Amino acid sequence: MIMMLAVSNQVEQSAQRVAQKTARPVESVLAEWLERFMASLPAESLGDDQVLALSDLHWPTERQAELNTLLEAKREGSLDDAGQTRLTGLMQEYDRDLLRKAEALREATERGLRRAPAP
């Protein structure tokens, strides 16, 4: 979808700097920022379809496999600094996504969109 959007000078300048450093179009930077913002909204503020989609969230197979590989390397003591940095980042993403999924499941249950999980 293409749309016109007015942003402050500060946002424009920040987006321009990031775009230049990452060799990406400014529009791509702004779109990424909006996506990140949307991902941080509380489940209560989302529409029913979005709540249901979030409550069904599953990590892509490739990302889950990468996490498993890094965890195995850590257990074996063969994880280098770069691997540890990547593992830390993936674990943070995993924790965030799991929490978001749980919040969405609670919201879907409260709205009557899903049945409450069995105890």
SETOR-616515 format. One record per residue: residue in one letter; x, y, z of N, C-alpha, C in turn. Coordinates in nm, 4 decimals, padded with zeros to 6 digits. Atoms other than C-alpha are relative to their C-alpha. Example, Ala and Ser with C-alpha at 12.3 -4.5 7.8 and 13.67 -1.06 7.14 Angstrom:
REM SETOR-616515
(a (00.0890 -00.1190 00.0000) (01.2300 -00.4500 00.7800) (00.0900 00.1200 00.0000))
(s (-00.0820 -00.1190 -00.0060) (01.3670 -00.1060 00.7140) (-00.0770 00.1090 00.0730))
***
This chain:
REM SETOR-616515
(m (00.0835 -00.1172 00.0000) (00.0000 00.0000 00.0000) (00.0886 00.1242 00.0000))
(i (-00.0748 -00.1252 00.0075) (00.1268 00.3449 -00.0844) (-00.0877 00.1089 00.0596))
(m (00.0752 -00.1098 -00.0595) (00.0247 00.6480 00.1207) (00.0919 00.1180 00.0264))
(m (-00.0738 -00.1211 -00.0347) (00.1312 01.0040 00.1905) (-00.0051 00.0131 00.1517))
(l (-00.0081 -00.0131 -00.1446) (00.2454 01.0734 00.5436) (00.0840 00.1215 00.0339))
(a (-00.0758 -00.1172 -00.0441) (00.3533 01.3996 00.7055) (00.0705 -00.0360 00.1310))
(v (-00.0781 00.0273 -00.1206) (00.6323 01.3589 00.9629) (00.0756 00.1261 00.0400))
(s (-00.0753 -00.1158 -00.0482) (00.8235 01.6060 01.1750) (00.1381 00.0036 -00.0651))
(n (-00.1360 -00.0136 00.0528) (01.1612 01.7393 01.0641) (00.0953 -00.0955 00.0705))
(q (-00.0875 00.0892 -00.0766) (01.3251 01.5368 01.3412) (-00.0118 -00.1440 -00.0499))
(v (00.0210 00.1359 00.0507) (01.1706 01.2112 01.2179) (00.0592 -00.0135 -00.1396))
(e (-00.0538 00.0031 00.1360) (01.2605 01.2947 00.8594) (00.1527 -00.0082 00.0008))
(q (-00.1464 -00.0013 -00.0051) (01.6234 01.3711 00.9470) (00.0540 -00.1326 00.0537))
(s (-00.0437 00.1292 -00.0549) (01.6571 01.0559 01.1578) (-00.0137 -00.1106 -00.1039))
(a (00.0230 00.1017 00.1034) (01.5085 00.8436 00.8810) (00.1008 00.0148 -00.1136))
(q (-00.0988 -00.0237 00.1053) (01.7386 01.0042 00.6252) (00.1367 -00.0548 00.0410))
(r (-00.1298 00.0499 -00.0475) (02.0453 00.9244 00.8398) (00.0048 -00.1528 -00.0027))
(v (00.0033 00.1468 -00.0014) (01.9416 00.5613 00.8869) (00.0005 -00.0530 -00.1426))
(a (00.0062 00.0445 00.1398) (01.8580 00.5256 00.5189) (00.1361 00.0101 -00.0661))
(q (-00.1322 -00.0191 00.0598) (02.1948 00.6629 00.4191) (00.0991 -00.1035 00.0527))
(k (-00.0930 00.0960 -00.0601) (02.3855 00.4396 00.6629) (-00.0273 -00.1430 -00.0444))
(t (00.0362 00.1372 00.0353) (02.1956 00.1286 00.5557) (-00.0241 -00.0193 -00.1488))
(a (00.0186 00.0052 00.1454) (02.1744 00.2117 00.1829) (-00.1399 -00.0505 -00.0367))
(r (00.1399 00.0360 00.0254) (01.7961 00.1804 00.1893) (-00.0798 00.1255 -00.0298))
(p (00.0868 -00.1157 00.0208) (01.5169 00.4079 00.0721) (-00.0596 00.0469 00.1333))
(v (00.0596 -00.0561 -00.1216) (01.3761 00.6404 00.3384) (-00.1352 -00.0647 00.0276))
(e (00.1315 00.0616 -00.0164) (01.0331 00.4885 00.2766) (00.0103 -00.1362 00.0671))
(s (-00.0219 00.1308 -00.0601) (01.1689 00.1468 00.3710) (00.0306 00.0131 00.1489))
(v (-00.0333 -00.0240 -00.1404) (01.3126 00.2830 00.6965) (-00.1258 00.0359 00.0780))
(l (00.1228 -00.0420 -00.0683) (00.9860 00.4542 00.7892) (-00.0997 -00.1154 00.0125))
(a (00.0902 00.1154 -00.0050) (00.7850 00.1422 00.7022) (00.0442 -00.0979 00.1093))
(e (-00.0510 00.0889 -00.1045) (01.0113 -00.0659 00.9264) (-00.0314 00.0554 00.1385))
(w (00.0305 -00.0619 -00.1296) (00.9681 00.1817 01.2111) (-00.1479 -00.0161 00.0353))
(l (00.1439 00.0171 -00.0252) (00.5897 00.1660 01.1730) (-00.0327 -00.1442 00.0368))
(e (00.0220 00.1421 -00.0321) (00.5981 -00.2147 01.1731) (00.0431 -00.0307 00.1436))
(r (-00.0474 00.0210 -00.1374) (00.8039 -00.2135 01.4932) (-00.0967 00.0594 00.1010))
(f (00.0956 -00.0643 -00.0893) (00.5617 00.0291 01.6526) (-00.1257 -00.0853 00.0133))
(m (00.1204 00.0840 -00.0020) (00.2638 -00.1872 01.5557) (00.0222 -00.1268 00.0814))
(a (-00.0309 00.1224 -00.0750) (00.4360 -00.4913 01.7034) (00.0035 00.0252 00.1496))
(s (-00.0072 -00.0300 -00.1425) (00.4598 -00.3109 02.0355) (-00.1338 00.0414 00.0591))
(l (00.1311 -00.0394 -00.0518) (00.0909 -00.2173 02.0626) (-00.0583 -00.1103 00.0881))
(p (00.0628 00.1030 -00.0843) (-00.0988 -00.3928 02.3413) (-00.1085 -00.0748 -00.0772))
(a (00.0978 00.0833 00.0701) (-00.3222 -00.6770 02.2256) (-00.1403 00.0580 00.0109))
(e (00.1330 -00.0582 -00.0195) (-00.6236 -00.4911 02.3661) (-00.0343 00.1027 -00.1070))
(s (00.0248 -00.1047 00.0991) (-00.5810 -00.2228 02.0989) (-00.0099 -00.0546 -00.1427))
(l (00.0032 00.0615 00.1323) (-00.5787 -00.4681 01.8063) (-00.1405 -00.0464 -00.0358))
(g (00.1271 00.0539 00.0469) (-00.8708 -00.5799 01.5950) (-00.0049 -00.1510 00.0201))
(d (00.0190 00.1436 -00.0221) (-01.0138 -00.9307 01.6255) (00.0915 -00.0851 -00.0879))
(d (-00.0834 00.0777 00.0919) (-00.8307 -01.0609 01.3163) (00.1467 00.0045 00.0412))
(q (-00.1391 -00.0141 -00.0432) (-00.4996 -00.9243 01.4428) (00.0254 -00.0769 00.1291))
(v (-00.0148 00.0740 -00.1262) (-00.5550 -01.0722 01.7902) (00.0074 -00.1497 -00.0283))
(l (-00.0014 00.1427 00.0338) (-00.6330 -01.4130 01.6422) (00.1306 -00.0397 -00.0683))
(a (-00.1258 00.0300 00.0693) (-00.3311 -01.4006 01.4115) (00.1156 -00.0023 00.0992))
(l (-00.1075 -00.0057 -00.0981) (-00.1049 -01.3028 01.6990) (-00.0076 -00.1162 00.0981))
(s (00.0137 00.1133 -00.0930) (-00.2460 -01.5752 01.9240) (00.0418 -00.1319 -00.0647))
(d (-00.0459 00.1189 00.0732) (-00.1491 -01.8277 01.6527) (00.1456 00.0119 -00.0432))
(l (-00.1370 -00.0285 00.0428) (00.2024 -01.6876 01.6172) (00.0913 -00.1224 00.0153))
(h (-00.1029 00.1040 -00.0002) (00.4691 -01.9431 01.5261) (00.1232 00.0569 -00.0683))
(w (-00.1241 -00.0456 00.0625) (00.8299 -01.8709 01.4508) (00.0230 -00.0753 -00.1296))
(p (-00.0346 00.0708 00.1235) (00.9461 -01.9491 01.0977) (00.0967 -00.1151 00.0301))
(t (-00.0821 00.1192 -00.0206) (01.1133 -02.2887 01.0732) (00.1489 00.0331 -00.0007))
(e (-00.1427 -00.0344 00.0105) (01.4455 -02.1334 00.9707) (00.0505 00.0688 00.1266))
(r (-00.0408 -00.0733 -00.1208) (01.4558 -01.9007 01.2723) (00.0055 -00.0950 00.1199))
(q (00.0010 00.0968 -00.1099) (01.3624 -02.1810 01.5122) (00.1198 -00.0936 -00.0104))
(a (-00.1162 00.0873 00.0205) (01.6307 -02.4035 01.3591) (00.1291 00.0716 00.0384))
(e (-00.1193 -00.0772 -00.0370) (01.8905 -02.1261 01.3989) (00.0125 00.0099 00.1514))
(l (-00.0012 -00.0063 -00.1463) (01.7926 -02.0837 01.7644) (00.0429 -00.1337 00.0587))
(n (-00.0361 00.1331 -00.0505) (01.8178 -02.4589 01.8238) (00.1482 -00.0299 -00.0214))
(t (-00.1418 00.0223 00.0301) (02.1598 -02.4741 01.6560) (00.0885 00.0778 00.0962))
(l (-00.0790 -00.0823 -00.0917) (02.2921 -02.1870 01.8673) (-00.0084 -00.0518 00.1438))
(l (00.0145 00.0555 -00.1359) (02.1519 -02.3385 02.1879) (00.0830 -00.1273 00.0160))
(e (-00.0805 00.1221 -00.0039) (02.3168 -02.6706 02.1042) (00.1491 00.0338 00.0087))
(a (-00.1404 -00.0425 -00.0038) (02.6501 -02.4974 02.0385) (00.0358 00.0552 00.1378))
(k (-00.0245 -00.0533 -00.1350) (02.6193 -02.3194 02.3729) (00.0151 -00.1142 00.0998))
(r (-00.0080 00.1163 -00.0901) (02.5528 -02.6488 02.5536) (00.1322 -00.0740 -00.0173))
(e (-00.1245 00.0707 00.0288) (02.8576 -02.8004 02.3838) (00.1235 00.0847 00.0292))
(g (-00.1119 -00.0882 -00.0288) (03.0730 -02.4986 02.4729) (00.0744 00.0472 -00.1238))
(s (-00.0676 -00.0380 00.1244) (03.1504 -02.4208 02.1088) (-00.0559 00.1282 -00.0611))
(l (00.0610 -00.1226 00.0506) (02.9656 -02.0909 02.0772) (00.0984 00.1157 00.0115))
(d (-00.0920 -00.1140 -00.0018) (03.1872 -01.7965 01.9762) (-00.0749 00.1279 00.0390))
(d (00.0598 -00.1267 -00.0416) (03.1241 -01.4303 02.0628) (-00.1122 00.0440 -00.0929))
(a (00.1032 -00.0383 00.0962) (02.9300 -01.3620 01.7439) (-00.1241 -00.0877 00.0170))
(g (00.1109 00.0923 -00.0225) (02.7174 -01.6695 01.8062) (-00.0751 00.0339 00.1272))
(q (00.0637 -00.0370 -00.1267) (02.6523 -01.5617 02.1640) (-00.0841 00.1261 -00.0164))
(t (00.0751 -00.1231 00.0256) (02.5455 -01.2167 02.0461) (-00.1289 -00.0314 -00.0746))
(r (00.1186 00.0385 00.0778) (02.3095 -01.3712 01.7924) (-00.0980 -00.0773 00.0869))
(l (00.0861 00.0767 -00.0890) (02.1749 -01.6165 02.0520) (-00.0739 00.0919 00.0964))
(t (00.0629 -00.0941 -00.0920) (02.1072 -01.3347 02.2963) (-00.1120 00.0759 -00.0698))
(g (00.1018 -00.0714 00.0768) (01.9203 -01.1416 02.0281) (-00.1207 -00.0868 -00.0313))
(l (00.1107 00.0910 00.0303) (01.7146 -01.4429 01.9242) (-00.0812 -00.0336 00.1240))
(m (00.0715 00.0307 -00.1244) (01.6296 -01.5256 02.2850) (-00.0880 00.1176 00.0419))
(q (00.0812 -00.1173 -00.0308) (01.5078 -01.1695 02.3384) (-00.1227 00.0059 -00.0904))
(e (00.1128 00.0031 00.0942) (01.2924 -01.1944 02.0252) (-00.0986 -00.1098 00.0387))
(y (00.0850 00.1135 -00.0374) (01.1620 -01.5339 02.1368) (-00.0840 00.0338 00.1225))
(d (00.0721 -00.0373 -00.1214) (01.0711 -01.4059 02.4828) (-00.1086 00.1030 -00.0298))
(r (00.0968 -00.1043 00.0357) (00.9005 -01.0975 02.3364) (-00.1182 -00.0605 -00.0753))
(d (00.1063 00.0598 00.0802) (00.7049 -01.3037 02.0834) (-00.0879 -00.0925 00.0832))
(l (00.0774 00.0900 -00.0856) (00.5992 -01.5603 02.3432) (-00.0930 00.0798 00.0914))
(l (00.0827 -00.0858 -00.0843) (00.4734 -01.2854 02.5734) (-00.1139 00.0606 -00.0816))
(r (00.1041 -00.0570 00.0864) (00.2861 -01.1179 02.2851) (-00.1060 -00.1046 -00.0353))
(k (00.0945 00.1071 00.0323) (00.1302 -01.4513 02.1912) (-00.0916 -00.0281 00.1188))
(a (00.0798 00.0256 -00.1209) (00.0167 -01.5097 02.5497) (-00.1002 00.1128 00.0243))
(e (00.0907 -00.1139 -00.0162) (-00.1312 -01.1592 02.5722) (-00.1140 -00.0069 -00.0999))
(a (00.1027 00.0100 00.1042) (-00.3150 -01.2105 02.2440) (-00.0958 -00.1151 00.0289))
(l (00.0857 00.1132 -00.0347) (-00.4457 -01.5489 02.3577) (-00.0956 00.0384 00.1124))
(r (00.0865 -00.0475 -00.1093) (-00.5761 -01.3906 02.6785) (-00.1080 00.0921 -00.0549))
(e (00.0956 -00.0952 00.0581) (-00.7393 -01.1108 02.4793) (-00.1032 -00.0724 -00.0861))
(a (00.0923 00.0764 00.0845) (-00.8916 -01.3554 02.2293) (-00.0998 -00.0767 00.0862))
(t (00.0879 00.0721 -00.0915) (-01.0337 -01.5570 02.5183) (-00.1012 00.0947 00.0628))
(e (00.0903 -00.0989 -00.0611) (-01.1763 -01.2466 02.6867) (-00.1057 00.0491 -00.0984))
(r (00.0953 -00.0463 00.1027) (-01.3414 -01.1418 02.3583) (-00.0907 -00.1122 -00.0482))
(g (00.0811 00.1129 00.0441) (-01.4899 -01.4888 02.3115) (00.0405 -00.0517 -00.1371))
(l (-00.0493 00.0451 00.1306) (-01.2827 -01.5495 01.9979) (00.0636 -00.1381 00.0077))
(r (-00.0652 00.1293 -00.0259) (-01.1083 -01.8537 02.1488) (-00.0530 -00.0537 00.1316))
(r (00.0339 00.0619 -00.1291) (-01.1937 -02.0972 02.4220) (00.1213 00.0083 00.0921))
(a (-00.1102 -00.0030 -00.0992) (-00.9910 -02.0763 02.7397) (00.0729 -00.1332 -00.0047))
(p (-00.0749 00.1261 -00.0011) (-00.7084 -02.3309 02.7418) (-00.0318 -00.0813 00.1248))
(a (00.0260 00.0885 -00.1145) (-00.7615 -02.6308 02.9671) (00.1115 00.0167 00.1021))
(p (-00.1035 -00.0163 -00.1049) (-00.5825 -02.6017 03.3026) (00.0964 -00.1156 00.0052))
***
